Amino acid sequence: MSALAFGGSWTERKLSVVREYLKLYATALKKQPSPEKPFTRIYIDAFAGTGDRKVKRLESQPLLDLPDLDAMAKSSTRLALDVEPAFHRYIFIERVTKRAGELDALKSQYLNRNIDVVNKDANDAIKELCRTTNWRVTRGVVFLDPYGLQVSWDTLIAISQTRAIDVWILFPSGMGLNRLLTKDGNIPQEWQDTLDRALGKTEWRSVFYRNEEVPDLFEGSRRTTVKDAGADKFESFYLNQLRSIFPTVMDPSVHLTNSKEQTMYLLCFASANPSRKVKELAPKLARWAAKV
Ligand SMILES: C[S@@+](CC[C@H](N)C(=O)[O-])C[C@H]1O[C@@H](n2cnc3c(N)ncnc32)[C@H](O)[C@@H]1O
């Protein structure tokens, strides 16, 4: 089975937070009956990859010093499959057919798990699942782990409308967003479309840019567009956006940083369940998992 190679130490942090949350969630929910019987618990991994990922180790780090080495070489799908108590259903969505095939192979390794592999675009597949699942008797966790800004805002709206899903979203504030916001505000149309799709509305233009009067050579002045954006603003903007559609949003999010302590990604948590009990419990569990 091949493995995906990507990320850095933030990948380890991201996966350990999500895995921890799945454990806490499954344990808490096992005790909660739905109106007829215990809720069906589902886990949806929407940018699933394969079952494994490559971990780069430095020569100076002896492998035997890493007790969790096995787990850390597993991707989100395997980590979720290992969580106890188990979910009733695992849905792995992956657009690349070869990778979806590798996810299929997990079925023979996890015979006691109910796995569905969906070889489709994650945004389409999630919207369909949200529409066709009976959320009165089902509760779920969705993990959105794209490389870039592939999560559409209307996918998040569909998730929020289920009133039954908790979601972890990897938001590429440094890697994705900052890179597309050019210094002078002259953004190619294709990038603007990506930003509109990912951020949900076009207000980002007035949030991340301001107009300024600058003196010109002839003792007059001219108006120019200046980028006015940084890590804090990216976080407050995105969390506010999430708050506009989800009853619960963890604030602050988990900052995934590189070796220079720059935030590359935000790992954001939101819960679509508006019940008072869940609004109290879900952010507690999320913070616990994130140890923040
Ligand atoms: C960052 S990797 C996933 C990593 C995985 N969570 C893990 O722990 O190894 C992102 C995956 O999403 C897939 N992907 C990218 N765009 C997609 C889309 N629109 N729909 C479904 N899968 C997509 C890529 O092929 C890739 O396998």
The ligand as an ORCA input file, in Angstrom:
! r2SCAN-3c Opt
* xyz 0 1
  C      -4.032     16.377      2.745
  S      -4.480     14.930      1.884
  C      -5.387     13.998      3.063
  C      -4.651     13.505      4.163
  C      -5.332     12.513      5.056
  N      -6.357     13.150      5.881
  C      -4.266     11.862      5.911
  O      -4.303     11.954      7.133
  O      -3.367     11.236      5.295
  C      -5.786     15.499      0.860
  C      -6.447     14.417      0.000
  O      -7.623     14.987     -0.568
  C      -7.753     14.541     -1.895
  N      -8.578     15.553     -2.583
  C      -8.204     16.759     -3.077
  N      -9.263     17.444     -3.553
  C     -10.349     16.654     -3.335
  C     -11.734     16.815     -3.579
  N     -12.220     17.922     -4.149
  N     -12.566     15.825     -3.216
  C     -12.088     14.688     -2.629
  N     -10.781     14.476     -2.375
  C      -9.917     15.449     -2.724
  C      -6.349     14.416     -2.408
  O      -6.297     13.479     -3.471
  C      -5.607     13.917     -1.161
  O      -5.564     12.517     -1.136
*
